[in-house]
């Protein structure tokens, strides 16, 4: 399974950006897709997650500003980031927890840099 992320780049404070991440491969079913972010020198922290059933979870720092959604047919997760703050500047990583070949697997996408600056 491969994850390919799109979006990111430069956003203005108070503005919006959208990230997307598509999982490709064969014979898998997704349990949860998530976005993490990593600040320089820190570990990756969960930003938001969504299950295949649509249950969502957000970190307190983005609650009310970011929205995670998933297109099950396309195996794609989206992160709509609104009311951006400079503190949102980080490398964002897509993560998928899926079931394939009778086992559970976790995959990470390559990070995409989000910079929030005027």
N, CA and C atoms as an extended XYZ file, in Angstrom:
354
Properties=species:S:1:pos:R:3:atomname:S:1:resname:S:1:resid:I:1 pbc="F F F"
N         0.855       -1.189        0.000 N   UNK     1
C         0.000        0.000        0.000 CA  UNK     1
C         0.889        1.236        0.000 C   UNK     1
N         0.509        2.179       -0.830 N   UNK     2
C         1.252        3.448       -0.869 CA  UNK     2
C         0.319        4.597       -0.520 C   UNK     2
N         0.890        5.582        0.129 N   UNK     3
C         0.144        6.795        0.452 CA  UNK     3
C         0.765        7.955       -0.305 C   UNK     3
N        -0.076        8.715       -0.966 N   UNK     4
C         0.413        9.897       -1.673 CA  UNK     4
C        -0.358       11.118       -1.184 C   UNK     4
N         0.391       12.064       -0.673 N   UNK     5
C        -0.225       13.264       -0.116 CA  UNK     5
C        -0.107       14.426       -1.087 C   UNK     5
N        -1.122       15.282       -1.045 N   UNK     6
C        -1.155       16.476       -1.883 CA  UNK     6
C        -1.551       17.665       -1.017 C   UNK     6
N        -1.195       18.820       -1.497 N   UNK     7
C        -1.573       20.032       -0.780 CA  UNK     7
C        -0.405       20.574        0.009 C   UNK     7
N        -0.688       21.356        0.992 N   UNK     8
C         0.375       21.974        1.757 CA  UNK     8
C         0.881       23.227        1.072 C   UNK     8
N         2.022       23.679        1.514 N   UNK     9
C         2.586       24.898        0.951 CA  UNK     9
C         2.442       26.055        1.908 C   UNK     9
N         2.328       27.238        1.335 N   UNK    10
C         2.292       28.461        2.130 CA  UNK    10
C         0.861       28.941        2.310 C   UNK    10
N         0.494       29.198        3.550 N   UNK    11
C        -0.808       29.762        3.853 CA  UNK    11
C        -0.656       31.010        4.695 C   UNK    11
N        -1.633       31.863        4.609 N   UNK    12
C        -1.613       33.108        5.366 CA  UNK    12
C        -2.313       32.920        6.704 C   UNK    12
N        -1.889       33.637        7.732 N   UNK    13
C        -2.634       33.592        8.999 CA  UNK    13
C        -4.089       33.968        8.766 C   UNK    13
N        -4.972       33.134        9.304 N   UNK    14
C        -6.394       33.332        9.086 CA  UNK    14
C        -6.915       32.709        7.813 C   UNK    14
N        -6.014       32.222        6.999 N   UNK    15
C        -6.412       31.639        5.726 CA  UNK    15
C        -6.664       30.148        5.823 C   UNK    15
N        -6.730       29.498        4.668 N   UNK    16
C        -7.070       28.080        4.597 CA  UNK    16
C        -6.121       27.334        3.671 C   UNK    16
N        -5.947       26.092        3.988 N   UNK    17
C        -5.245       25.152        3.120 CA  UNK    17
C        -5.956       23.808        3.218 C   UNK    17
N        -5.775       22.997        2.200 N   UNK    18
C        -6.388       21.668        2.214 CA  UNK    18
C        -5.337       20.640        1.860 C   UNK    18
N        -5.262       19.613        2.668 N   UNK    19
C        -4.390       18.477        2.401 CA  UNK    19
C        -5.250       17.283        1.992 C   UNK    19
N        -4.718       16.472        1.124 N   UNK    20
C        -5.374       15.215        0.793 CA  UNK    20
C        -4.323       14.115        0.746 C   UNK    20
N        -4.776       12.904        0.964 N   UNK    21
C        -3.874       11.759        0.976 CA  UNK    21
C        -4.638       10.544        0.476 C   UNK    21
N        -4.114        9.919       -0.565 N   UNK    22
C        -4.776        8.776       -1.157 CA  UNK    22
C        -3.976        7.505       -0.904 C   UNK    22
N        -4.664        6.467       -0.503 N   UNK    23
C        -4.055        5.152       -0.313 CA  UNK    23
C        -4.320        4.305       -1.548 C   UNK    23
N        -3.268        3.689       -2.065 N   UNK    24
C        -3.426        2.850       -3.247 CA  UNK    24
C        -2.798        1.489       -3.000 C   UNK    24
N        -3.342        0.496       -3.638 N   UNK    25
C        -2.862       -0.864       -3.479 CA  UNK    25
C        -4.009       -1.814       -3.755 C   UNK    25
N        -3.910       -3.025       -3.262 N   UNK    26
C        -4.972       -3.990       -3.534 CA  UNK    26
C        -5.340       -4.760       -2.268 C   UNK    26
N        -6.577       -5.200       -2.245 N   UNK    27
C        -7.053       -6.121       -1.209 CA  UNK    27
C        -6.834       -5.603        0.205 C   UNK    27
N        -7.231       -4.363        0.437 N   UNK    28
C        -7.140       -3.867        1.788 CA  UNK    28
C        -8.432       -3.163        2.164 C   UNK    28
N        -8.647       -3.072        3.447 N   UNK    29
C        -9.772       -2.288        3.951 CA  UNK    29
C        -9.249       -1.360        5.041 C   UNK    29
N        -9.668       -0.125        4.951 N   UNK    30
C        -9.142        0.886        5.857 CA  UNK    30
C        -9.924        0.900        7.159 C   UNK    30
N        -9.193        0.948        8.260 N   UNK    31
C        -9.814        1.134        9.567 CA  UNK    31
C        -9.865        2.626        9.915 C   UNK    31
N        -8.706        3.241        9.891 N   UNK    32
C        -8.594        4.650       10.291 CA  UNK    32
C        -7.561        5.351        9.424 C   UNK    32
N        -7.852        6.582        9.076 N   UNK    33
C        -6.852        7.442        8.428 CA  UNK    33
C        -6.650        8.666        9.311 C   UNK    33
N        -5.416        9.108        9.361 N   UNK    34
C        -5.081       10.185       10.292 CA  UNK    34
C        -4.083       11.144        9.676 C   UNK    34
N        -4.025       12.321       10.259 N   UNK    35
C        -2.982       13.290        9.965 CA  UNK    35
C        -2.213       13.555       11.256 C   UNK    35
N        -0.903       13.533       11.127 N   UNK    36
C         0.001       13.905       12.207 CA  UNK    36
C         0.809       15.101       11.728 C   UNK    36
N         1.422       15.777       12.674 N   UNK    37
C         2.350       16.831       12.293 CA  UNK    37
C         3.551       16.806       13.222 C   UNK    37
N         4.648       17.294       12.675 N   UNK    38
C         5.909       17.265       13.406 CA  UNK    38
C         6.523       18.651       13.365 C   UNK    38
N         6.763       19.181       14.552 N   UNK    39
C         7.482       20.435       14.671 CA  UNK    39
C         8.967       20.115       14.787 C   UNK    39
N         9.839       21.017       14.389 N   UNK    40
C        11.285       20.752       14.467 CA  UNK    40
C        11.705       20.328       15.867 C   UNK    40
N        12.396       19.187       15.930 N   UNK    41
C        12.903       18.703       17.204 CA  UNK    41
C        11.889       17.953       18.040 C   UNK    41
N        10.681       17.839       17.560 N   UNK    42
C         9.646       17.153       18.343 CA  UNK    42
C         9.219       15.862       17.653 C   UNK    42
N         8.448       15.092       18.352 N   UNK    43
C         7.881       13.884       17.756 CA  UNK    43
C         6.645       14.259       16.959 C   UNK    43
N         6.120       13.287       16.237 N   UNK    44
C         4.891       13.505       15.497 CA  UNK    44
C         3.715       13.486       16.465 C   UNK    44
N         2.844       14.444       16.321 N   UNK    45
C         1.661       14.523       17.162 CA  UNK    45
C         0.414       14.352       16.300 C   UNK    45
N        -0.559       13.680       16.840 N   UNK    46
C        -1.816       13.494       16.126 CA  UNK    46
C        -2.526       14.830       15.961 C   UNK    46
N        -2.965       15.093       14.739 N   UNK    47
C        -3.762       16.278       14.456 CA  UNK    47
C        -5.245       15.900       14.429 C   UNK    47
N        -5.555       14.886       13.634 N   UNK    48
C        -6.945       14.447       13.504 CA  UNK    48
C        -6.968       13.045       12.929 C   UNK    48
N        -8.012       12.320       13.251 N   UNK    49
C        -8.190       10.981       12.698 CA  UNK    49
C        -9.660       10.761       12.370 C   UNK    49
N        -9.885        9.821       11.468 N   UNK    50
C       -11.247        9.476       11.078 CA  UNK    50
C       -11.307        7.991       10.784 C   UNK    50
N       -12.342        7.347       11.281 N   UNK    51
C       -12.521        5.928       11.001 CA  UNK    51
C       -13.312        5.758        9.710 C   UNK    51
N       -13.324        4.546        9.210 N   UNK    52
C       -14.084        4.273        7.988 CA  UNK    52
C       -15.575        4.496        8.218 C   UNK    52
N       -15.984        4.437        9.471 N   UNK    53
C       -17.378        4.687        9.807 CA  UNK    53
C       -17.695        6.158        9.992 C   UNK    53
N       -16.663        7.000        9.944 N   UNK    54
C       -16.887        8.438       10.016 CA  UNK    54
C       -16.665        9.066       11.384 C   UNK    54
N       -16.252        8.292       12.360 N   UNK    55
C       -15.966        8.877       13.674 CA  UNK    55
C       -14.661        9.658       13.609 C   UNK    55
N       -14.683       10.852       14.171 N   UNK    56
C       -13.516       11.724       14.090 CA  UNK    56
C       -12.969       12.052       15.474 C   UNK    56
N       -11.693       12.410       15.460 N   UNK    57
C       -11.014       12.819       16.686 CA  UNK    57
C       -10.043       13.927       16.314 C   UNK    57
N        -9.981       14.961       17.137 N   UNK    58
C        -9.108       16.099       16.859 CA  UNK    58
C        -8.263       16.432       18.075 C   UNK    58
N        -7.074       16.930       17.827 N   UNK    59
C        -6.292       17.477       18.919 CA  UNK    59
C        -6.941       18.793       19.354 C   UNK    59
N        -6.752       19.130       20.600 N   UNK    60
C        -7.372       20.359       21.123 CA  UNK    60
C        -6.886       21.593       20.362 C   UNK    60
N        -5.662       21.540       19.866 N   UNK    61
C        -5.081       22.714       19.217 CA  UNK    61
C        -5.719       23.041       17.871 C   UNK    61
N        -6.411       22.080       17.276 N   UNK    62
C        -7.012       22.330       15.957 CA  UNK    62
C        -8.527       22.211       15.973 C   UNK    62
N        -9.068       21.798       17.099 N   UNK    63
C       -10.516       21.592       17.187 CA  UNK    63
C       -11.242       22.895       16.845 C   UNK    63
N       -12.222       22.779       15.973 N   UNK    64
C       -12.970       23.953       15.562 CA  UNK    64
C       -12.369       24.698       14.390 C   UNK    64
N       -11.145       24.367       14.024 N   UNK    65
C       -10.483       25.047       12.895 CA  UNK    65
C       -10.209       24.083       11.743 C   UNK    65
N        -9.876       22.841       12.059 N   UNK    66
C        -9.565       21.847       11.049 CA  UNK    66
C       -10.706       20.841       10.956 C   UNK    66
N       -10.909       20.330        9.758 N   UNK    67
C       -11.930       19.322        9.532 CA  UNK    67
C       -11.337       18.169        8.733 C   UNK    67
N       -11.460       16.972        9.282 N   UNK    68
C       -10.990       15.782        8.576 CA  UNK    68
C       -12.189       15.076        7.956 C   UNK    68
N       -12.005       14.572        6.767 N   UNK    69
C       -13.066       13.825        6.097 CA  UNK    69
C       -12.426       12.726        5.254 C   UNK    69
N       -13.235       11.770        4.865 N   UNK    70
C       -12.698       10.657        4.086 CA  UNK    70
C       -13.687       10.250        3.003 C   UNK    70
N       -13.156        9.989        1.835 N   UNK    71
C       -13.931        9.422        0.731 CA  UNK    71
C       -13.592        7.946        0.683 C   UNK    71
N       -14.473        7.121        1.210 N   UNK    72
C       -14.184        5.695        1.294 CA  UNK    72
C       -13.985        5.068       -0.090 C   UNK    72
N       -14.732        5.535       -1.064 N   UNK    73
C       -14.633        4.952       -2.408 CA  UNK    73
C       -13.270        5.226       -3.038 C   UNK    73
N       -12.676        6.353       -2.660 N   UNK    74
C       -11.383        6.727       -3.237 CA  UNK    74
C       -10.228        6.440       -2.289 C   UNK    74
N       -10.535        5.895       -1.107 N   UNK    75
C        -9.500        5.646       -0.092 CA  UNK    75
C        -8.651        6.895        0.144 C   UNK    75
N        -9.330        7.997        0.241 N   UNK    76
C        -8.652        9.286        0.359 CA  UNK    76
C        -9.152       10.029        1.589 C   UNK    76
N        -8.200       10.610        2.302 N   UNK    77
C        -8.521       11.424        3.469 CA  UNK    77
C        -8.152       12.870        3.171 C   UNK    77
N        -8.952       13.770        3.684 N   UNK    78
C        -8.744       15.195        3.480 CA  UNK    78
C        -8.606       15.888        4.834 C   UNK    78
N        -7.824       16.933        4.848 N   UNK    79
C        -7.737       17.777        6.030 CA  UNK    79
C        -7.938       19.220        5.573 C   UNK    79
N        -9.090       19.760        5.888 N   UNK    80
C        -9.380       21.152        5.606 CA  UNK    80
C        -8.914       21.978        6.790 C   UNK    80
N        -7.974       22.866        6.525 N   UNK    81
C        -7.383       23.664        7.600 CA  UNK    81
C        -7.811       25.115        7.417 C   UNK    81
N        -8.621       25.590        8.319 N   UNK    82
C        -9.113       26.963        8.283 CA  UNK    82
C        -8.570       27.748        9.473 C   UNK    82
N        -8.706       29.047        9.412 N   UNK    83
C        -8.227       29.918       10.497 CA  UNK    83
C        -6.802       29.563       10.888 C   UNK    83
N        -5.953       29.435        9.888 N   UNK    84
C        -4.576       29.029       10.116 CA  UNK    84
C        -3.844       29.998       11.032 C   UNK    84
N        -2.942       29.425       11.815 N   UNK    85
C        -2.093       30.196       12.706 CA  UNK    85
C        -0.632       29.880       12.384 C   UNK    85
N         0.269       30.804       12.664 N   UNK    86
C         1.697       30.500       12.457 CA  UNK    86
C         2.132       29.236       13.210 C   UNK    86
N         1.493       28.955       14.343 N   UNK    87
C         1.826       27.750       15.113 CA  UNK    87
C         1.442       26.456       14.393 C   UNK    87
N         0.677       26.562       13.329 N   UNK    88
C         0.335       25.370       12.546 CA  UNK    88
C         1.461       24.979       11.585 C   UNK    88
N         2.481       25.815       11.498 N   UNK    89
C         3.616       25.511       10.628 CA  UNK    89
C         4.311       24.239       11.102 C   UNK    89
N         4.360       23.251       10.227 N   UNK    90
C         4.921       21.942       10.572 CA  UNK    90
C         4.949       21.088        9.319 C   UNK    90
N         5.572       19.935        9.444 N   UNK    91
C         5.473       18.926        8.400 CA  UNK    91
C         4.309       18.011        8.767 C   UNK    91
N         3.390       17.835        7.849 N   UNK    92
C         2.192       17.041        8.078 CA  UNK    92
C         2.345       15.682        7.413 C   UNK    92
N         1.968       14.645        8.143 N   UNK    93
C         2.101       13.272        7.670 CA  UNK    93
C         0.738       12.592        7.665 C   UNK    93
N         0.495       11.871        6.587 N   UNK    94
C        -0.698       11.048        6.487 CA  UNK    94
C        -0.388        9.657        7.048 C   UNK    94
N        -1.363        9.070        7.684 N   UNK    95
C        -1.195        7.751        8.296 CA  UNK    95
C        -2.451        6.927        8.028 C   UNK    95
N        -2.257        5.653        7.732 N   UNK    96
C        -3.415        4.777        7.546 CA  UNK    96
C        -3.217        3.484        8.328 C   UNK    96
N        -4.258        3.091        8.987 N   UNK    97
C        -4.321        1.821        9.712 CA  UNK    97
C        -5.304        0.954        8.932 C   UNK    97
N        -4.819       -0.130        8.358 N   UNK    98
C        -5.688       -0.913        7.498 CA  UNK    98
C        -5.535       -2.403        7.740 C   UNK    98
N        -6.422       -3.146        7.126 N   UNK    99
C        -6.431       -4.604        7.231 CA  UNK    99
C        -6.164       -5.184        5.852 C   UNK    99
N        -5.145       -6.018        5.775 N   UNK   100
C        -4.766       -6.605        4.494 CA  UNK   100
C        -4.120       -7.954        4.747 C   UNK   100
N        -4.504       -8.944        3.945 N   UNK   101
C        -3.907      -10.281        4.043 CA  UNK   101
C        -3.989      -10.819        5.472 C   UNK   101
N        -5.142      -10.656        6.094 N   UNK   102
C        -5.432      -11.196        7.429 CA  UNK   102
C        -4.617      -10.554        8.546 C   UNK   102
N        -4.041       -9.415        8.286 N   UNK   103
C        -3.280       -8.726        9.325 CA  UNK   103
C        -3.546       -7.232        9.276 C   UNK   103
N        -3.231       -6.575       10.386 N   UNK   104
C        -3.336       -5.119       10.447 CA  UNK   104
C        -1.990       -4.506       10.121 C   UNK   104
N        -2.051       -3.404        9.396 N   UNK   105
C        -0.826       -2.733        8.978 CA  UNK   105
C        -1.008       -1.238        9.181 C   UNK   105
N         0.129       -0.577        9.405 N   UNK   106
C         0.137        0.883        9.504 CA  UNK   106
C         1.137        1.417        8.495 C   UNK   106
N         0.709        2.374        7.709 N   UNK   107
C         1.570        2.989        6.713 CA  UNK   107
C         1.616        4.504        6.934 C   UNK   107
N         2.750        5.066        6.585 N   UNK   108
C         2.947        6.512        6.662 CA  UNK   108
C         3.236        7.061        5.270 C   UNK   108
N         2.687        8.212        4.986 N   UNK   109
C         3.039        8.914        3.762 CA  UNK   109
C         4.245        9.810        4.004 C   UNK   109
N         4.806       10.283        2.920 N   UNK   110
C         5.874       11.263        3.046 CA  UNK   110
C         5.274       12.562        3.560 C   UNK   110
N         6.001       13.276        4.328 N   UNK   111
C         5.497       14.509        4.903 CA  UNK   111
C         5.334       15.608        3.872 C   UNK   111
N         4.408       16.484        4.154 N   UNK   112
C         4.223       17.662        3.317 CA  UNK   112
C         4.289       18.896        4.220 C   UNK   112
N         5.093       19.861        3.793 N   UNK   113
C         5.345       21.025        4.633 CA  UNK   113
C         4.211       22.038        4.505 C   UNK   113
N         3.725       22.465        5.639 N   UNK   114
C         2.746       23.560        5.700 CA  UNK   114
C         3.411       24.721        6.434 C   UNK   114
N         3.462       25.850        5.783 N   UNK   115
C         4.045       27.051        6.372 CA  UNK   115
C         2.970       28.120        6.433 C   UNK   115
N         2.770       28.662        7.620 N   UNK   116
C         1.774       29.722        7.790 CA  UNK   116
C         2.518       31.004        8.152 C   UNK   116
N         2.474       31.913        7.231 N   UNK   117
C         3.226       33.144        7.413 CA  UNK   117
C         2.649       34.233        6.526 C   UNK   117
N         2.746       35.454        6.991 N   UNK   118
C         2.320       36.586        6.164 CA  UNK   118
C         3.500       37.146        5.381 C   UNK   118
